[in-house]
């Protein structure tokens, strides 16, 4: 009996550890930093992109790029990849100098996986969002896309927290 208990605990430990490693991996969309900055530039009609800002020596997630139009700063762009079930959704987000969500764009949303999330009429409800905004299920969700909308809200909130803590406004 003791052998089985030790074997069970060892298997539990190994599976928990491996699940933690898998969960920590980012979804790979195959896009490069240049791909995302081009998407952000086109999405915002910016004519110039500033130097990449990486929060706290983080080489992987939530970098920001200043976006300029006619030499005027129009916002800070970033991107995130969200995995919901087996679907990876990429978003491009622009944050204002006042640390508010200014624009959101889903990148390559397939028609079979929540195309309603990509519509601006839905995304506009998050424009002006600040870090202290709480999730409101009556306003922020779309029927049939509850998990995706929760994850979008969480990504936007994370982007704002990182922006507030790591981006120095010039």
N, C-alpha and C positions, 0 to 999 in steps of 0.2 A: 504494500500500500504506500509506503514511504517513497519507493522508487517512482511510482506513478505520480505522486504529488510533486516530486522534484522535477520529473520530466514535464509535467503539465506547466509548472511555474517557469521552467526554462523556455518552453515553447511560447508561453504567454509573453515573456520578456523579449524574446527574439521578434515575435510578430509585432509587438507594440513599438519596438525600436525601428523596425523596418517600415512600419506605417508612418511613423513620425518623419522619417527621411523622405518617403514618397510624398507626404503631404507638404513638406517644405520646398519641394521642387516647383519651379515656376512652369506654367504651361509654355511650350515652345511654339511660337507661331512662325519661326523662321525669318522674322523681320529683323532688320538691323536698326541701329540708332539713326542712321541716315534715312532709312525708310520712314521711320516715325516722324522725324523732323520735316521731311518732305510732305507727309500727310498733314501735319499741323500747319505748315506754311500754306499749303493749298486750301485747307479748311478755313483758315482765318484771313486769306488774301494778304498775308504778310509778305513783304518784299525782302525781309532780312531776318535771319535767325542769329541770336547771340550765342555765346559760349555755353556749353552744357554745364548745368549745376547738379552735382551729385551730392545728395544729403549724407553727411557724416561718413564719407569714404565708402558709401554703398555703391558698388559697381553694378548692381543688378536691377534694383527696383526704384521707381519714382524719381527718375532724373527730371529736371525742369530745364526748358530752354526759353530764354526771353524772345518774344516775337515782336517785330517792329514793322510799322507801316509808315512810309514817308519820314523815317528816322524818329518816329514817336513810338514809345513802348505801348503795345496794345494788350499785353498780358504775358503770362508764363504758361507754356504748354508742357504737358506731360502725357503719359500713356500708361495703361494697365491692361493686363491680360487676366481674365476671369474664367475659371473652369467651372461650369455648372453641369453636373452629371458628366457626359462625355463631350460636351460642346465647349469650345474655347471661344470666348467673346473678347475682342480687343476694343478698347475705347481710347479715344483721344480726348483730352480735357484741357480747357484753357481756364486759368485762374487769374483773376484781376489783381492789381497791386494792393487792393483792399482785402485780399484773401477771401474772395467770393467766387463761386463757380460762375464762369461767364459763358462757356460754350461746352457742349458735349457732342461727340460723334461716335457712333458705333462703326467699327471698321469691318467690312465683309460679313455682315449678318446674313446668314442664309435664310431663305424663305421658309424653310421648315422648322427653324428653331427660333421662335419668338421674334418675328419681324416687326411686331408692334413696338418693341423696345427701341428700335432705331428711329422711330418717327419723332420729329421735332415737337409735335404737339404733346407728346409724353415727356420728352427730355426737358422741355422748357420749365416744367414744374420744379426743376432743381436749379435753374438759373437764379443767382443771387443767394444760393445756399452758403451759409457760414458754418464754421466748425461746431458751433453750439446748437445747431438744429437737430432735433430728434426725429426719428423715423415715425411717420404717421401712416399706419396701414390703410386707412380709409382714403388717403390721398396718394401715397407713394407706390401702391401696388397696382398691377394689372391682373385681372382674373386669368388664371392659367399660367401665370409667370411669377408666382409669388417668390420662389427661391431666387430667380434671376433678378427681380427688382430689389429684393433684400440685399443681394450681393452687390448690385450697382450702388445702392445707397452706402453700403459699407466701404466700397472702393472710393467713392467720392469723399466720404468722411476721412478716410485714411490719407487721401491726397491733401486735404485741407490741413490735417494735423501735421503732416510732414512739411508742407509749405510754411505753415506758421512757425515751425521749429527750426527749419534749416535754410530757408531762402532769405537772403538779405536783400531787401528792396533798395534799389539805387536811385 
